[in-house]
């Protein structure tokens, strides 16, 4: 599945995470977790035709997706898995879910020349598709704060149902020695009439079962392995 966003930032050299002061977030809405909401907005494109008439309005649905759960692993252990940007198959591969995967992910590699130690860092995700979703899409980690345990990232292009302008955050908050809260939130745009409800539900399923539960399982496996 491919979701859209347009964002860019200069490369930041990090010791597996970025350092220094956090750059301004691309949207005030990302300064705190986004609550699920649908707000219909409309943008009026004014034409330049000879008659000076207005062109038809383009209407958009502004959509938020949100999932926050506590999990039985330390914040540090979860953060380590989250920041290993190229290791998505360990927690999101379709074969891990016995036919019930939130997303049909069949492969993932970092873009040639990219490294988790240098941001932005892009992972190229391959999907098993029936033609309704793209075979390849890219998620770019734009910023990571290891002290606050906060990341934001985007997906470029136009995805299923006309989704675009996808920008997401993930935070990891310590609750106890071996317990933390993981919060995933995002915003994106869908043309009016597009499958906003379905896309929102899909993303929240991915956040819960792949990101939160999947990464927790990997973190616990690493702990047992020593």
BELTA-V928126 format. One record per residue. N is the residue number from 1. SS is DSSP state (H for helix, E for strand, L for the rest). Layout:
BEGIN
<<N & SS> <N & SS>>
END
This chain:
BEGIN
<<1 & L> <2 & L> <3 & L> <4 & L> <5 & L> <6 & L> <7 & L> <8 & L> <9 & L> <10 & L> <11 & L> <12 & E> <13 & E> <14 & L> <15 & L> <16 & L> <17 & L> <18 & E> <19 & L> <20 & L> <21 & L> <22 & L> <23 & L> <24 & L> <25 & L> <26 & L> <27 & L> <28 & H> <29 & H> <30 & H> <31 & H> <32 & L> <33 & L> <34 & L> <35 & L> <36 & L> <37 & L> <38 & E> <39 & E> <40 & E> <41 & E> <42 & E> <43 & E> <44 & L> <45 & L> <46 & L> <47 & L> <48 & L> <49 & L> <50 & L> <51 & L> <52 & L> <53 & L> <54 & L> <55 & L> <56 & L> <57 & L> <58 & E> <59 & E> <60 & E> <61 & E> <62 & E> <63 & E> <64 & E> <65 & E> <66 & E> <67 & E> <68 & E> <69 & E> <70 & E> <71 & E> <72 & L> <73 & L> <74 & L> <75 & H> <76 & H> <77 & H> <78 & H> <79 & H> <80 & H> <81 & H> <82 & H> <83 & H> <84 & L> <85 & L> <86 & L> <87 & L> <88 & L> <89 & H> <90 & H> <91 & H> <92 & H> <93 & L> <94 & H> <95 & H> <96 & H> <97 & H> <98 & L> <99 & L> <100 & L> <101 & L> <102 & L> <103 & L> <104 & L> <105 & E> <106 & E> <107 & E> <108 & E> <109 & E> <110 & E> <111 & L> <112 & L> <113 & L> <114 & L> <115 & L> <116 & L> <117 & L> <118 & E> <119 & E> <120 & L> <121 & E> <122 & E> <123 & E> <124 & E> <125 & E> <126 & E> <127 & E> <128 & L> <129 & L> <130 & L> <131 & L> <132 & L> <133 & L> <134 & L> <135 & L> <136 & E> <137 & E> <138 & E> <139 & E> <140 & E> <141 & E> <142 & E> <143 & E> <144 & E> <145 & E> <146 & L> <147 & L> <148 & L> <149 & L> <150 & E> <151 & E> <152 & E> <153 & E> <154 & E> <155 & E> <156 & L> <157 & L> <158 & L> <159 & L> <160 & H> <161 & H> <162 & H> <163 & L> <164 & E> <165 & E> <166 & E> <167 & E> <168 & E> <169 & E> <170 & E> <171 & E> <172 & E> <173 & E> <174 & E> <175 & E> <176 & E> <177 & L> <178 & L> <179 & E> <180 & E> <181 & E> <182 & E> <183 & E> <184 & E> <185 & E> <186 & E> <187 & E> <188 & E> <189 & E> <190 & E> <191 & E> <192 & L> <193 & L> <194 & L> <195 & L> <196 & H> <197 & H> <198 & H> <199 & H> <200 & H> <201 & H> <202 & H> <203 & H> <204 & H> <205 & H> <206 & H> <207 & H> <208 & H> <209 & H> <210 & H> <211 & H> <212 & H> <213 & H> <214 & H> <215 & H> <216 & H> <217 & H> <218 & H> <219 & H> <220 & H> <221 & H> <222 & H> <223 & H> <224 & H> <225 & H> <226 & L>>
END
